[in-house]
Amino acid sequence: MSNPKVDLMDAISMLAREKDIDEEILVDTIEDALKVAYRRGNRQGGSAVQNLAVRLTKKEGARVYLRKVVAEEVEEPEMQISLEEALEIRPDFHIGDIVEIDVTPDNFGRVAAQTAKQMLVQRIREAERGKIYDEYIEKENEILTAIVQRVEPKAVYVELGRTEGIMESNEFMPHEEYREGDHIKVYVLKVRRSGSEFSRNPQVYVSRIHPGLVKRLFEMEVPEIATGVVQIRSIAREPGSRTKIAVYSMDPMIDPVGACVGPRGSRVEKVVSELKNEKIDIIKWSLDPAEFVANALNPAHVVSVFISEEEKICRVVVPDMQLSLAIGKEGQNARLAAKLTGWKIDIKSQTQVEELLREQGYEATADIPDETDPGYELE
């Protein structure tokens, strides 16, 4: 017949290895559970016994001890023991020492084991949830491959490996349909611990519209970005429609735009494919705001850029035939360029500028002033 004392300790050791949980944590958990079980069945004067100690060893199994202080005069029998009584237990006790008296009931093992088992299961679940949280909190602001599990009007639930991810409706890509079993790349927005003890795992919130998704996709596809030679300085995105990304090379011998585009467009095409044919403009970043703004208005050609540092406005002149291209459909190109650069952008055609200049007393385009002219206003 097996020894239940040995079986319990062996089970704890095996469980600790299986769940990758510190064995000491499990032992402490069971000892706490045994205290609870003992207090439930053994009350003094209607109140639970507080001064308990529990020892769980392979040799003795679970034992419960009442801890009392050796006192010259006993005023609280529940907490104190006389020196005479203490010396009967062990001859070397002195006033102020702690005496542990074995009070383990004969039937304690069976009742306590059941209680301990219930609490142990709960603690193991908590420990597993904690490990999952620790794993996924490190994945915030990263991208993961997810499998769509179920689709609801207000959220899509995806499998992320050891836990489930939630993509709320405001993080859906416009016009993108999600079906059970679909494999998609998602951006991890945030990880939250379970709000309820009954919830199995931490909540991982993901997105398909965050600009960080574009950034991480380029890091995956462009080795120069992954190594830090090419840097992504800013991103402006209107999900499902168009994205502008500003890149810069730390190595003057490497073209940052060409590196991102890849041979025959292979690198950018993979990103576009993952984003369901979202258009991507790759822009060369520049420290010079005029040059940066001109680049950001790609594919439009820019004639000149006038900077107003005080107003944080760039006034841009483009050929007449390219005004609509510079502004873009419903203002999208100009809007994304402004977001990408951080500048307000006022775009006008050459004809519009010439008319404004004539109104201000300039008779020919040769007289076009620069922004340092105190009488100049391109509005």
N, C-alpha and C positions, 0 to 999 in steps of 0.2 A: 504494500500500500504506500502511496507516495506521501511524502512529508509536506503538509500545506505550508509550513514555514519556508521550506526551501523552494517550493513551487512559486510562492509569492515573490520572493526576491529574484528568482530566475526569470519570472514573467516580466518583472520591472526591467531587468537588464536587457531582455530580448526586445521589449517594447521600445526602450530608449534607443537601441541600435536601429530598429526598424523605422522609427519615426524621426531619427536623427535629432533627438532631444536629450539634453543633459540629464544623466541618470539622477544626479543630486536633486534636480528640480522635481522629478517624479517622486522621489522618496519624500521630499519636503511636502509635496502635495498630498501624498497618502497620510503622512503623519498629521497634517492639518485636518484631513477628513476623519481620522480616527478620534481626534479631539472632539470634533463636532458630534460624532456618533456617541462617544462616551457621555458628553454633557447632556445629550437628549435623554439618555436613560438613567442618569444619575444626578439628581438635583439635591441640594442641601438647603432646607428651609425655603423651598420654592424657587431658589435662584440657582443658576448654572455654576458648576465648579469652574473657577478661573485658573487656579494655580496648578495647571497640569503640564506634564511633559510626556512625550510619546517617543519611544525608541523603536526603530524598525531595523532589525538585523537579521542576517541569514541564519544565525544560530538560535536566536530566541523568537524570531518572528515579531509580532506586534505586542508591545507591552506598554501599559499606561501607568504613570507614576504621579502621585500627589506630592507636590513640592512644598515643604514647610521649613520655616526658619527656626533654628534652635533658640529658645528664649529662656531667660532666667525665671520669668513669671509669665505664664500663658494667659493672654488677655483675649486673643482671637484664635480659638481652637481650629478654625478652618484654615488658618494661615500659619499657625505656630505650633511648636512641639517643645515639650520640656526637655531639659538636658538629661534627666534620668531616663526618659523614654528613648531619646536619641542614642544614649550610650548602650542601651539594650540592643540596638540595631547594629551599631559599630562603635567600638571603644575609643576611637580617636576623634569624635565630634567635639566641638567647642561652641560656646555661645556665639551666635551670628552665622554659623554654618548653615548650609542648605541640605536638608535631608529629603531624599526621594523615596517615597513609600510605594511599593508595588500594589496597585489597586485594580489590576486587570481582572474583570469578571470572567467566570468560567465560560459563559456563552458569548463572550465579547467577539471572538473571531468571526463567527458566522454573520452576526448583524453588522459588525463594523466593516467586514469585507464587502458586503453589498453596497453600503454607503460609500465606502472608499472607491469602489468601482465606478459608481455614478459620477462622483466628483472627478475621478481620474480621467474619465472619458471627456468630461467638459474641459478640463485643463489641457488635455492633449489637443482638443479641437482649437482651443485658444492659442496654444503654442504653434499649431500648424498655420492658423490664420496669421499669426505674427510673422512666421517665416515667409509666407506668401507676400505679406505687406512689405517686408524688408526687401524681397526680391524685386517687386514691381515699383516701389518708390524710387529705385535706382533707374527705372526706365522712363521716368517723367521726362518729357521733351525729346523722346526718342520715337522711332517708328517701329511698329511690329507688324508681322503678317497675321491677319485675323481671318477666321472662318465664320461667316454669317450663320448664326444658329436660329434666330427667329426675328421676324420683322413685325413691328407694331407701328401704328400711326405716329406715336410720339417718341419712339426710340427703336434702335436696332441693337440687338444683343449679339455679341460676337465671342467666339472662343479664342482665348489668348494663350492657351497652354494649360497652366495650372489654375487659371481663374477665368472669370467671364468679364468682358468689357461692355460698357454701355456707351452707345453713341446717340445722344439726344437729337431731336429733329432739327434743332438750330445748328447742328454740326454736320448735317447731311450736305453732300455736294448737290447743287441745283441740277435738276433733271436726271440725276443718277438713280437708277433703280437697284435695289438690293434684293437678292434671292437667297434662300437657304442653301448653304453649301458653297457660296461664292467666296473666293479668296481675295482679300483686299488688303492694301497697306493702310494702316491707321496711325495717327499721331497721338501719343499719350499726353493728354492735357493735365490730368491730376489723378492722384491715388488717395483714396480716403479709407480710413479704418471703418470696419463694419459699424453702422449706427445702431445695430440691434444684436444682442447675444445670440439670436436665432438665425441671423444672417450667416451664411457659410463662410464667405470670404470677403476680403476688402473690395471696395468698389473702385474700378478702374474706368475713368471717363476718357473717351477717345474722340478724335475728330478727323474729318476728311477735308475740312476747309481751312485749317490753320496754315499760315505761311510757313511754319516750321516743317510741315510735311514736304513742301517743295525743297526746302533747304536740305533736309535729311535724304531725300531722294537723289539730289545732285551729289551729296557726299558719298552715296553708295555707288553712283555711276562714274564719278570723275575722280580718278586716283590723285590728281593734283590738289583737289579740294580736301580729300581725306588726309593727305600728308601736310596740309597747311601752306603749300606753295601758292595756291590760288585761294583767295578768301572771298566769301560772300559778304558784302558790306551792307546790303539792304535788300528787302523784298517788298514788293507791293502786289497784292493779289485780289482779284475778284473771282472767287472760286467758280470753276466750271466754265469760265469765259476766257480770262486772260491774266497772265502774270508777267511782271517785269522784275528781273533780278539783276542787281549791280555787282559785278565781280572785279577783283583787283589781283594782280600778280606780284608776288614778292620777288620774283625772278624776271628781270627785264628781257630775258631770252624766251620767255614763255608767254604766249598770247592767252590771256585769261578767257576771252570769248571763244576762241578756237578750241581751247581745252574743254570747255563746257559743251560745245556743239559736238565735238568728237569727229572722227573720220566719217565723212559722208553723212554727218548728222546723226550718227548711231547713238551717241550718249543722250542727247536731248530728246531723241525720238522715244527712248525707253521711258523717260520721265513723262513725256506727253501722253504716251500710251497708258501709263498707270493712272494719269489724271483724266482719262477718257477724252483725249484730244483737246484739252485746254491749251490755248495758244500761249507760248512762252517767248518773251523778248529778253535776250541776254545782252546786258548793257555794260560797257566798260566804265568802271567807277573812276572818278577824278577828284582830286583835292580842290581843283578850280571849279567853283560852283557854276560858272558860265558854261564850261566844257561839259560838266556833268549833266546839267539841264538839257543842253543840246543833244547829248547822247541819249538821254532818257526819252526824248520825244521821237526816237527811232520808231517807225521807218521814215518819218518825215525829215526832209532836209531843212536845216536851220541856217538862215542868212546871218543873223547876229543876235546876241543876247546882252541885255542891259541889266545890270545888277543894282538893286536898291537895298543896301544892307540894313538901313534903318527900318524899312517896311517889310524886310524879308520877302521881297517880291522880285521875280525875274520877268522882265518884259522881253518877249521873244518875237523876232521878225522872221517870217517864212515866205517863200514865193507864193504868189496868188494861187497857183494851181495846187499847192500843197496845204492850204489852210485847213480844209476839211480833214485831210489825212493827219495833220498835226493834232487837231482837236479830237478826232476819232468819233466813232459812232456813239451818239448820246454823250459825248464828252469823255469817253473812257480813256483814250490815250493821254489826254492832258491830265485827267484826274489821277491816273496811275503814276504818271511822271512826277506830279506834285507830291504824291505820297512817297514815292521812291526817294526823291531828293530832299524832301523836307522844306521845299520852297513853294510859295504861291507862284503860279505861272500865268502870265497874261500874254496871250498869243494874238498877234495881228499879222495881216498880210502886208506885203510891200506897198500896195496901193493904199491901204488904210493908213499906213505910217506916213506916206507922202502927203496925203490929204491933211493929216493932223499937223504935220510940219509946216505946210503952207499956211494953215490957220494961225500958227505961232510965228509966222514971219520968215520962214525958210522957203526959198523959191526953187531950190533944186536939190536933188538927192545928194549932190556933191557936198551940200551944206549940212548933211546930217550930223548933229552934235553927239558928243558922248555924254555919259550920265553926270560928268563933273560940271557941265554947263548949268549955272544956277537958273537959267530961264527955261531949261528943258523939262518937258513933261510929256511922256508918251502914254497918254490916256484917252 
